[in-house]
Amino acid sequence: MATPTDGAPLVEGISIVLPARNEVANITTAVEKSLAVAERLSPRHEVIVVDDGSSDGTGQAVEALARLHYPRVRLVTHAVNQGYGAALRTGFKHSRFELVFFTDSDNQFDISELEYFIPFMTDHDMVTGFRVYRYDPVLRSILSWFYNRLVRVMFGVRVRDVDCAFKLMRRELVQKVTIECNNFFVNTELMAKARRWNFRIAEKGVRHYPRTAGETSVRPSDIPRTLGTVFRMWRHIHFPTRGEMDRLRADELSRSNVSEFIPARD
């Protein structure tokens, strides 16, 4: 992997995945910032927005950007809302380059900090961020603290912020780790399976900012089902049944209502 001092690109190629649902007020800024960072890292890059059934014009905003920048900016659309995990699964499936990075479309992270993650990839398969400060409601921050400790005990994942949506991965990891969660538990699933299959994981602090527009799609009311979901995930990762494996293969074959926007050429 090249270094910034030798005049070469930092990476051979990078795909940036931005899951988005009803983020019309944020998405243009998110894509433009992502594109600027990707251009600095490698001439082979792409920003993939997965519009997860938005109803506010998010998809149309990205279409305008894709017309200007395709194929460096790509739009993949879920006809109906399928969930955060499903959006990441779709984005990973459509990605093409050596490194795959994802973050949220709400601009609560400074994507320029991705550049500081690149050196870690010489010796690691994943670099996951942890929020140095969190601009979330107090209750959600407290619940997140307890949740992270639960995940440490259940899965042996020794990171400070398992749900931080600022992760850089090698393509080998993305291809090996099968995402089954459709919801926000996908971060836990990614980390737990990466740890289970002995991928090398590093972590680095990132800054976290308040939302300037839109609303979070994750709420404290989601917490009551958390314990059951985590225990089922642990059993499924460590002791999957034949029926679950067959259902996973059937789900992969049956997924539909996903389309990519291809701008018309003059």
ABEGO torsion letter per residue (X at the ends): XBBAAAGBBABABBBBBBBBBGAAAAAAAAAAAAAAAAAAABABBBBBBBBBGBAAGAAAAAAAAAAAAOAABBBBBBABBAEAAAAAAAAAAABABABBBBBBAAGABBAAAAAAAAAAAAABABBBBBBABBBBBAAAAAAAAAAAAAAAAAAGBBBABAABBBBBBBAAAAAABBBABABAAAAAAAAAAAAAAGBBBBBBBBBBBBBABEBBABBAAAAAAAAAAAAAAAAAAABBBAAAAAAAAAAAAABBGBBBBBBBBX
